[in-house]
Every structure is written in C-alpha cells, then in structure tokens.
Amino acid sequence: MKMRQTLQTVAYRSVYIVAYALSLLPMAFLYAMASFAFFLVYYMIGYRKGVVIQNIARSFPDKRYGEIHAIVKKFYTCFVNYFAEIIKNISVSEKILDKRIKFENLELIDAHINAGRNVIACLGHCGNWEMLNFMPYKMQHDIYAIYKPLRSGVMNRLMIKLRSRFNMKLIPDNAVLCHVLTKKLNPAVYLFLSDQCPRIQDEKYRFTFLNQETYLFSGMEKLARKGRTAVVYLHITQLSKGSYKIVCVPMCSKAESVNEGEIAKKYIHLLTENIRQEPYGWLWTHKRWKR
C-alpha cells in the first residue's frame, strides 16, 4: 500500500510539473497546440463525432445539415481551446484572469449570504465552466464545488490542485448534504453541475429538454429544499476567444417555499436558454440521453 501511494505521488508530481511548464508558454503557442489537437480530434480520430452530431441534430431539428455541421465544427474548436485555457490558468496571474472573466450580478449572492442563507449556484457544462475556479477571488464568501472523485488517484489529486488555486474548496458529492446542513452559522456558496445523465430515473424529474424527454438529477433541488437555501443560475457565455461572461440569474430565494420540481423546471429553462444562445458551447460529447 505504501509503495502504491509513493508511486502515485511521484506520478502526480511529474504530471503537475509538466502541466505547469506548459502553462508558462505564451497563450498563442498553446492555442496553436490546440489547433493541432483539433485536426487530430476532428479529422483524424473523430472523437465521439457521431455522438456530437446526433445530439445536436436531435436538439435542433429545425436546423439544416450544413448548420448542424457548422455547430459541430465550432464546438470542437472551442473544446480543444478550453484545454489550452485550463493549462494556462495553472500559472496565469490574477490580473490577467480578472480581465478575461467578467462576473455580473454577484450582489445577488451577497444578499442571500448576508441574509443568513446558503446559496446553491447551479450551472451547465457551457463555455469553459472551469473558469469558475476564479470565482472565490471575486467574492469574500466560502465557495465549494461539488465533484465526483475520479477513479485515478493521480488525476483526482491534479484536478483538486488545479481547481483550488484561487481558494475554491471541493466537496465530494456524497458529503455535500451533511456539509450544507451543518453550515448554517457561516453560509457559503455551492456550485452544482446538474446537466449530466442520472443513474436513477425519477418520474417527478422528467422534463422536455432540447426537444427530448430528459431525466434530471433530483439531488440539487432536494438538497436546496432540505437545506433551506437560495438558488441561482450561473449563465456562462464566451465574449471572445479566451474571455467569458458569467451572469448570476435569480431562481428562488427560499427553496423550501416552492413546489417540488419547480426549481428543476426553472433550471432546465435557464440551461436551454444558455445553450440556445451559444449552441457550440455546451459539452455535446457527453451521452446525455443514453438511458
């Protein structure tokens, strides 16, 4: 066991050193590397290309063949650029990131926190959502990102290291309920990515999403209701290459006061608007409708 832990530590440090060294390269060079990766992923390997085309075609049945393929191609372009930006964020200065990432209406979160309520901030895999790791730099409150631990211990440690650079705190998904219920004296913000395919299909959380019958994770809403939290949506769009805007949109101030399913329904509506605004920005490689 000790030998295994030692090997994992060596592997983690080696990967991190390589990633950090890459992050010191000029952004133009990293984007050039991303362009080469695009050629490999899109033309040579065709990574999940069939899944992406099918997902987009079914989500936008009114679009023509050429329009679908234009969205697909732009999606892959953004997809590889996101990785270049994530690598750069390992060492880039706060001053530069502050120019590239614009937050709007964070005062809404401040108001809920000052009123003594925890805040669940839900979002989708839109734009470069990893840019939200910079959010604690812009706020004085504790911010926790809910995540599912990776099977690889090396990659899991690397992910935690990269995401916590600006004091983002990470909580495993199986520990968040206890944390929220005990975090009432010092309210905090909890980030939830809720647009993945749930293993358990609850009929109360079945909606029409992008023209398809879709099951949604019930955990986010149930946690909000049980924890008596406020809920907001983070609308992410790309202003230009490498620059993003994140707008805090109100959903409800008292989750326990709304009917069951209402928060999930509103989340689906806001996520749909987010995707329709930038259809190339969502994570189309995910098999969202596999069940």
RAVEN-V633153 format. One record per residue. N is the residue number from 0. RES is the residue in one letter. PSI is psi in whole degrees, 0 to 359 (999 if undefined). OMEGA is omega as a letter, one per 20 degrees, with the letter a starting at -180 (* if undefined). Layout:
# RAVEN-V633153
<<N:RES:PSI:OMEGA> <N:RES:PSI:OMEGA>>
This chain:
# RAVEN-V633153
<<0:M:316:a> <1:K:320:r> <2:M:319:r> <3:R:317:r> <4:Q:322:r> <5:T:316:r> <6:L:320:r> <7:Q:321:r> <8:T:318:r> <9:V:316:r> <10:A:317:r> <11:Y:313:a> <12:R:324:r> <13:S:314:r> <14:V:318:a> <15:Y:319:r> <16:I:317:r> <17:V:314:a> <18:A:319:r> <19:Y:319:r> <20:A:319:r> <21:L:324:a> <22:S:341:r> <23:L:348:r> <24:L:153:r> <25:P:147:a> <26:M:325:r> <27:A:322:r> <28:F:319:r> <29:L:322:r> <30:Y:326:r> <31:A:319:r> <32:M:321:r> <33:A:323:r> <34:S:320:r> <35:F:320:r> <36:A:322:r> <37:F:316:r> <38:F:317:a> <39:L:311:a> <40:V:319:a> <41:Y:312:a> <42:Y:319:a> <43:M:304:a> <44:I:322:a> <45:G:44:a> <46:Y:112:r> <47:R:31:a> <48:K:321:r> <49:G:320:r> <50:V:316:a> <51:V:313:a> <52:I:315:a> <53:Q:314:a> <54:N:314:a> <55:I:318:a> <56:A:319:r> <57:R:331:a> <58:S:332:a> <59:F:70:a> <60:P:345:a> <61:D:350:a> <62:K:148:a> <63:R:170:a> <64:Y:314:a> <65:G:322:r> <66:E:319:r> <67:I:312:a> <68:H:333:r> <69:A:319:r> <70:I:318:a> <71:V:313:a> <72:K:319:r> <73:K:326:r> <74:F:312:a> <75:Y:326:r> <76:T:312:r> <77:C:321:a> <78:F:312:a> <79:V:329:r> <80:N:326:r> <81:Y:319:a> <82:F:321:r> <83:A:319:a> <84:E:322:r> <85:I:318:r> <86:I:316:a> <87:K:326:a> <88:N:349:r> <89:I:326:a> <90:S:351:a> <91:V:149:a> <92:S:155:r> <93:E:325:a> <94:K:318:r> <95:I:315:r> <96:L:325:a> <97:D:333:r> <98:K:331:a> <99:R:337:a> <100:I:116:a> <101:K:125:r> <102:F:140:r> <103:E:141:r> <104:N:31:r> <105:L:345:r> <106:E:333:r> <107:L:316:r> <108:I:318:r> <109:D:317:a> <110:A:317:r> <111:H:317:r> <112:I:316:a> <113:N:336:r> <114:A:359:r> <115:G:17:a> <116:R:139:r> <117:N:154:a> <118:V:126:r> <119:I:119:r> <120:A:106:a> <121:C:152:a> <122:L:176:r> <123:G:175:r> <124:H:65:a> <125:C:143:a> <126:G:205:r> <127:N:84:a> <128:W:340:r> <129:E:344:r> <130:M:343:r> <131:L:347:r> <132:N:342:r> <133:F:349:a> <134:M:320:r> <135:P:334:r> <136:Y:335:a> <137:K:352:a> <138:M:159:a> <139:Q:0:a> <140:H:159:r> <141:D:136:r> <142:I:127:a> <143:Y:135:r> <144:A:127:r> <145:I:128:a> <146:Y:157:r> <147:K:116:a> <148:P:138:r> <149:L:154:r> <150:R:324:r> <151:S:118:r> <152:G:325:r> <153:V:310:a> <154:M:329:r> <155:N:317:r> <156:R:321:r> <157:L:317:r> <158:M:315:r> <159:I:319:r> <160:K:313:a> <161:L:321:a> <162:R:343:a> <163:S:9:a> <164:R:321:a> <165:F:29:r> <166:N:21:r> <167:M:133:r> <168:K:138:a> <169:L:137:r> <170:I:129:r> <171:P:146:a> <172:D:333:a> <173:N:359:a> <174:A:357:a> <175:V:324:a> <176:L:310:r> <177:C:321:a> <178:H:314:a> <179:V:318:a> <180:L:337:r> <181:T:0:a> <182:K:53:a> <183:K:333:r> <184:L:331:r> <185:N:81:a> <186:P:150:a> <187:A:177:r> <188:V:137:a> <189:Y:120:a> <190:L:127:a> <191:F:123:r> <192:L:109:a> <193:S:19:a> <194:D:18:r> <195:Q:172:a> <196:C:119:a> <197:P:149:r> <198:R:322:a> <199:I:125:a> <200:Q:108:a> <201:D:120:a> <202:E:334:r> <203:K:344:a> <204:Y:44:r> <205:R:126:a> <206:F:169:r> <207:T:115:a> <208:F:119:a> <209:L:47:r> <210:N:19:a> <211:Q:144:r> <212:E:126:a> <213:T:133:r> <214:Y:142:a> <215:L:149:r> <216:F:129:r> <217:S:345:a> <218:G:320:a> <219:M:312:a> <220:E:317:a> <221:K:322:r> <222:L:318:r> <223:A:318:a> <224:R:316:a> <225:K:323:r> <226:G:357:r> <227:R:51:a> <228:T:170:r> <229:A:158:a> <230:V:133:r> <231:V:163:r> <232:Y:138:r> <233:L:108:a> <234:H:113:a> <235:I:127:r> <236:T:159:a> <237:Q:119:r> <238:L:318:r> <239:S:179:a> <240:K:115:r> <241:G:357:a> <242:S:138:a> <243:Y:153:r> <244:K:133:a> <245:I:114:a> <246:V:131:r> <247:C:115:a> <248:V:129:a> <249:P:142:r> <250:M:304:r> <251:C:148:a> <252:S:337:r> <253:K:97:a> <254:A:328:a> <255:E:347:a> <256:S:356:a> <257:V:158:a> <258:N:151:a> <259:E:134:r> <260:G:343:a> <261:E:321:r> <262:I:316:r> <263:A:320:r> <264:K:318:r> <265:K:323:r> <266:Y:315:r> <267:I:318:r> <268:H:313:a> <269:L:322:r> <270:L:319:r> <271:T:316:r> <272:E:319:r> <273:N:315:a> <274:I:318:a> <275:R:329:r> <276:Q:320:r> <277:E:81:a> <278:P:338:r> <279:Y:351:a> <280:G:346:a> <281:W:160:a> <282:L:82:a> <283:W:348:r> <284:T:344:r> <285:H:133:r> <286:K:73:a> <287:R:327:a> <288:W:31:a> <289:K:339:r> <290:R:999:*>>
